[in-house]
Amino acid sequence: MLRLRDTIRLHNGIEMPRLGLGVYKVEAGQQVEETVRTALELGYRSIDTAAFYQNEEGVGNAVRESGIDRKELFITTKVWNRDQGYDETVKAFDLSMKKLNLEYLDLYLVHWPVKGKYVDTWRALERIYKEGRVRAIGVSNFKIHHLEDLSANSELKPVINQVELHPNLSQPELRAYCKENEIAVEAWSPIARGRILDDPILTKIAENHHKSTAQVILRWHLQNDVVIIPKSVTPARLKENIDLFDFELNAGEMEQIDALNRNERFGADPDHIDF
């Protein structure tokens, strides 16, 4: 049976929590500090931020003030699109580390595959990793052809690919490719920004387990070996999002949720980004 503190082993041997907190659109300053502090008190040990979120400083403050041994925590941030390129990425990493005010980072990601730049950006991540400043490096929003391009032009492969993934966009082909190549998969927007919470199939399964629809969706991710980082700023919802370990979806329920895939994105298509 899965448990809150369970981890996955990335291909470089690093252990990463299966469940964490995403802080996209969490306001800088007091809100993000209180949110991260509450999450850590509830038992979260993984926090996912990004330069673009503009709240790295608050995340770092909450982490340092938590009193939790740094080795127990897993902190992720990402290089933004306008900062991509080899030299630019190295500078962006330095700035993120200054804002986080941490001695090291656990995971650094390429936020989006910016055409003509992401290979050079990845080379910068390889350098930062070899220098021992980050424990693992990965990508976000990469499709199979981006991963293949990276593989042909780099020394190291990503440990993880963080992508939009939920029942309406389950990305089976991408997940299969990543599994074959030992690249973990992480879901951002794991409950589709709340847009599928009224789905009758999901609500029926939730009723059967006396759980919320969101909890059923998050459990489906975990049983598919997908890392999840649901976002909330509400203490009650933060608690609900980790109350996933006293029930299990059966094979039929998993198949029902799998069948909801419509290849429907609520975020941007990585092949067509202009930001």
Secondary structure, 3 states (H helix, E strand, C coil): CCCCCCEEECCCCCEEECECEECCCCCCCHHHHHHHHHHHHHCCCEEECCHHHCCHHHHHHHHHHCCCCHHHCEEEEEECHHHCCHHHHHHHHHHHHHHHCCCCECEEEECCCCCCCHHHHHHHHHHHHHCCCECCEEEECCCHHHHHHHHHCCCCCCCEEEEECECCECCHHHHHHHHHCCCEEEEECCCHHHCCCCCHHHHHHHHHHCCCHHHHHHHHHHHCCCEECCCCCCHHHHHHCCCCCCCCCCHHHHHHHHCCCCCCCCCCCCCCCCC
